[in-house]
């Protein structure tokens, strides 16, 4: 990417999207087109102080592009319906499948490189592992409509005879970091745990309902959003082989590790309570995820990832403790 390239970011008012705007700004990119539904006032602070050219409502973007054809060099498609508790597949289909197809077709017709957000939710319970192997995509069994919609688009993309000049579907694992204040129930465990500690000096974690895992020892691949920004930018800059790429650290940790890191960042003694997993998500709950990062590393990505402790410390000290945005 060149500093004067015009870059579209969908989902630009959201958590990862707004972080990506700031990340690109810090790297010297200001010719940005931000696409989202900007009506949610809770998201507005995510974009305060950011440099960009235009904000365009997501439903108006394709009409807008017709009169700006040829003026865009790259698209980061990070917008999605991300509520894993929304069980109406038609809602996820509209924004995660159908809208993504339109983005793909626009990029293909106009030769625009594309990085789009997939999800580790596509892996379901991990029956086929957590390897970004194209051969298993059609076999995967996501646990909810959100994961299904993301996997349905991956399946569709891999079957296309025509494609953008470069494309990468990035399968985000458990991303945490600044600018998720608006996400409510869908915010990271770190965000919720921090607020619980501030409010009552203790953290509630879900009790294990799986005999193979002790309470608090459910395992996730937690990745700091700073690493997500670095990976997405690297993919667009280096354009390795087209396809799906895991975006995790490759080193899964327990929720107990995570909470202990928060307490440590606040110089407090850990106090953890265990509560039942809500019934509406209990049978859809993943007990283990860990990204196989071999493909990204083989493609040439060598930057070290934040450790859980370092990422949590930065998030807590620089953002949560001061209520700052990135």
C-alpha positions in Angstrom: 0.0 0.0 0.0 1.1 3.6 -0.7 0.4 6.4 1.7 -1.8 8.2 -0.9 -3.9 5.1 -1.7 -7.6 5.4 -1.1 -8.6 2.6 1.3 -12.2 1.4 2.2 -12.8 0.0 5.7 -16.3 -1.5 6.3 -17.5 -1.8 9.9 -15.4 1.3 10.5 -17.3 2.5 13.5 -17.0 -0.9 15.3 -14.4 -2.5 17.5 -11.8 -3.9 15.0 -12.8 -1.6 12.2 -12.2 1.6 14.2 -9.0 0.2 15.5 -7.9 -0.4 11.9 -8.7 3.2 11.1 -6.5 4.4 13.9 -3.8 1.8 13.1 -3.6 3.0 9.5 -3.6 6.7 10.5 -0.6 6.0 12.8 1.1 4.4 9.8 0.5 7.5 7.7 -2.7 6.5 5.8 -5.4 9.2 5.8 -7.2 8.7 2.5 -9.8 6.4 4.1 -13.4 5.8 3.2 -15.3 4.6 6.3 -18.4 2.4 5.7 -20.8 1.5 8.4 -24.2 2.3 10.0 -23.2 5.4 11.9 -26.5 5.8 13.7 -25.3 4.2 16.9 -24.2 7.0 19.1 -22.3 4.6 21.4 -19.9 4.0 18.5 -19.2 7.6 17.7 -16.3 8.0 20.1 -14.5 5.2 18.3 -13.8 7.6 15.4 -13.1 10.8 17.4 -9.9 12.3 16.2 -9.5 9.9 13.3 -8.4 11.1 9.8 -10.5 10.1 6.8 -12.1 11.3 3.6 -15.7 10.3 3.9 -18.2 8.4 6.0 -20.7 6.4 3.9 -23.7 4.4 5.2 -23.3 0.7 4.4 -26.5 0.6 2.5 -25.4 3.5 0.3 -21.9 2.3 -0.4 -22.5 0.4 -3.7 -24.4 3.3 -5.2 -21.7 5.7 -4.0 -19.1 3.6 -5.7 -20.7 3.8 -9.1 -19.8 7.5 -9.3 -16.3 6.9 -7.8 -15.2 4.0 -9.9 -11.5 3.6 -10.1 -10.8 5.7 -7.1 -10.2 2.9 -4.5 -7.0 0.9 -4.2 -7.8 -1.5 -1.3 -10.8 -2.7 0.8 -10.7 -4.1 4.3 -14.2 -5.6 4.8 -14.5 -5.8 8.6 -18.2 -5.1 8.9 -20.5 -7.9 10.1 -23.4 -8.8 12.3 -21.3 -10.3 15.2 -24.0 -11.2 17.8 -23.4 -14.9 18.5 -26.7 -15.0 20.4 -28.8 -13.9 17.5 -30.4 -17.1 16.3 -32.2 -15.7 13.2 -29.9 -16.8 10.3 -31.6 -14.4 7.9 -30.1 -11.4 9.7 -26.6 -12.9 9.6 -27.1 -13.9 5.9 -28.0 -10.4 4.9 -24.9 -8.8 6.4 -22.3 -11.6 6.6 -23.0 -13.5 3.4 -25.0 -11.4 0.9 -23.3 -8.1 1.6 -19.9 -9.8 1.5 -20.7 -11.3 -1.9 -21.4 -7.8 -3.2 -18.1 -6.5 -1.8 -16.3 -9.5 -3.4 -17.9 -8.9 -6.8 -17.1 -5.2 -6.6 -13.4 -6.0 -5.8 -13.3 -8.6 -8.6 -14.8 -6.4 -11.3 -12.6 -3.4 -10.4 -9.4 -5.3 -9.5 -9.3 -4.2 -5.9 -7.3 -6.3 -3.3 -9.6 -7.5 -0.5 -9.0 -8.5 3.1 -12.2 -9.7 4.7 -13.2 -10.8 8.2 -14.0 -14.4 8.7 -14.1 -16.0 12.2 -12.8 -18.8 14.4 -16.5 -19.4 15.1 -16.4 -21.3 11.8 -14.5 -24.1 13.5 -17.4 -25.1 15.8 -16.3 -27.6 18.4 -13.0 -28.1 16.6 -13.9 -31.6 15.3 -11.5 -30.9 12.3 -9.0 -28.9 14.3 -8.2 -25.2 14.0 -6.1 -25.3 10.9 -6.8 -22.8 8.1 -6.9 -25.6 5.5 -9.2 -25.1 2.6 -9.9 -28.8 2.4 -11.9 -28.8 5.6 -14.0 -25.7 5.1 -17.1 -27.5 3.7 -16.9 -30.1 6.6 -16.9 -27.5 9.4 -19.9 -27.4 11.7 -20.3 -23.9 13.3 -22.3 -23.8 16.6 -24.4 -20.8 15.8 -25.9 -18.8 12.9 -23.1 -16.2 13.1 -20.4 -18.9 12.6 -22.5 -20.6 9.9 -22.8 -17.3 7.9 -19.1 -16.7 8.1 -18.3 -20.2 7.0 -20.9 -20.0 4.2 -19.1 -17.0 2.8 -15.7 -18.8 3.0 -17.2 -21.8 1.1 -18.7 -19.5 -1.5 -15.4 -17.5 -1.9 -13.3 -20.6 -2.4 -15.6 -21.8 -5.2 -15.4 -18.6 -7.3 -13.8 -18.8 -10.7 -13.2 -15.1 -10.7 -11.7 -13.3 -7.7 -10.0 -10.0 -6.6 -6.4 -9.7 -7.6 -5.5 -10.5 -4.0 -7.8 -11.7 -1.3 -7.5 -13.0 2.2 -10.2 -14.2 4.6 -8.9 -13.6 8.1 -10.3 -16.0 10.7 -10.3 -13.9 13.9 -9.9 -15.8 17.2 -10.7 -14.1 20.5 -9.8 -10.5 19.9 -9.7 -8.0 22.7 -8.6 -4.4 23.1 -9.7 -0.8 23.0 -12.8 0.6 21.3 -15.1 -2.2 22.4 -17.0 -0.1 24.9 -20.2 -0.2 22.8 -20.4 -4.0 22.4 -22.4 -4.8 25.5 -22.8 -8.5 26.0 -20.5 -9.3 23.0 -17.5 -7.4 24.5 -14.5 -9.4 25.4 -14.2 -11.2 28.7 -11.4 -8.8 29.7 -13.7 -5.8 29.3 -16.4 -7.4 31.4 -14.0 -8.8 34.0 -12.3 -5.4 34.4 -15.7 -3.7 35.1 -16.7 -6.4 37.6 -13.4 -5.9 39.5 -14.0 -2.2 39.6 -17.6 -2.7 40.8 -17.3 -5.5 43.3 -13.6 -6.5 43.6 -14.2 -9.9 42.0 -14.8 -11.6 38.7 -17.6 -14.0 37.7 -16.4 -16.7 35.2 -18.6 -19.4 33.7 -18.6 -22.7 35.5 -17.5 -25.6 33.4 -20.4 -27.9 32.2 -17.9 -30.2 30.5 -16.2 -32.9 32.7 -13.0 -32.6 30.7 -12.4 -29.0 31.9 -12.2 -27.6 35.4 -13.9 -24.4 36.2 -12.0 -21.5 34.7 -9.9 -23.7 32.6 -11.8 -23.3 29.4 -9.2 -22.4 26.8 -9.1 -19.7 24.2 -6.6 -18.2 21.8 -6.8 -14.5 22.9 -5.2 -12.0 20.5 -4.7 -8.4 21.2 -6.3 -6.1 18.6 -2.9 -4.4 17.9 -1.7 -7.7 16.4 -4.9 -8.0 14.3 -4.1 -4.5 12.8 -0.6 -5.6 12.1 -1.6 -8.8 10.4 -4.3 -7.3 8.2 -2.0 -4.5 7.1 0.8 -7.0 6.4 -1.4 -9.2 4.3 -2.5 -6.2 2.2 1.1 -5.0 1.8 2.7 -8.4 1.0 -0.2 -10.1 -0.9 0.9 -13.7 -0.2 -1.1 -16.6 -1.6 -4.9 -16.0 -1.8 -7.0 -17.8 0.8 -8.0 -18.1 4.4 -5.6 -17.2 7.2 -6.0 -17.8 10.9 -5.5 -14.7 13.1 -4.6 -15.8 16.6 -1.4 -16.3 18.6 -1.2 -20.0 18.3 -0.9 -20.2 22.1 -4.2 -20.8 23.9 -4.6 -19.7 27.5 -7.3 -20.4 30.2 -9.9 -17.8 31.3 -8.3 -18.1 34.8 -4.9 -17.0 33.3 -6.7 -14.1 31.6 -8.4 -12.9 34.8 -5.2 -13.3 36.9 -3.5 -11.1 34.3 -6.2 -8.4 34.9 -5.8 -8.6 38.6 -2.0 -8.4 38.3 -2.3 -5.3 36.1 -4.4 -3.7 38.8 -2.1 -4.9 41.6 -4.9 -6.8 43.2 -5.3 -10.3 44.7 -7.4 -12.5 42.4 -11.0 -13.1 43.5 -12.9 -15.4 41.2 -16.5 -16.6 41.5 -18.0 -19.3 39.2 -21.5 -19.0 37.8 -23.5 -21.2 35.5 -23.1 -20.7 31.8 -26.4 -19.1 30.5 -28.8 -21.7 29.2 -29.2 -20.0 25.8 -25.5 -20.5 24.9 -24.6 -23.5 27.0 -24.9 -26.1 24.2 -23.1 -23.8 21.8 -20.1 -23.1 24.1 -16.6 -23.7 22.8 -14.3 -25.2 25.5 -11.1 -25.1 23.5 -9.8 -23.0 20.6 -6.2 -22.5 19.4 -5.2 -21.1 16.1 -2.8 -23.1 13.9 -0.6 -20.2 12.7 1.7 -22.2 10.4 0.2 -20.8 7.2 0.7 -17.1 8.1 4.2 -17.8 9.3 5.1 -19.7 6.1 3.8 -16.8 4.1 6.4 -14.7 5.8 4.8 -13.0 8.8 7.5 -12.9 11.5 6.3 -10.2 14.0 6.0 -11.6 17.5 2.5 -11.5 19.1 1.7 -9.8 22.4 1.7 -12.3 25.2 -1.6 -12.4 27.1 0.0 -10.7 30.1 1.5 -7.9 28.0 -1.6 -7.4 26.0 -3.9 -7.2 29.0 -1.5 -4.9 30.8 -1.5 -2.5 27.9 -5.3 -2.6 27.5 -6.0 -2.1 31.2 -3.4 0.6 31.8 -3.7 2.6 28.6 -7.4 2.3 27.9 -9.7 0.7 30.4 -8.3 2.5 33.5 -8.5 5.8 31.8 -11.6 5.2 29.6 -9.5 6.1 26.6 -10.0 5.1 22.9 -7.4 4.1 20.4 
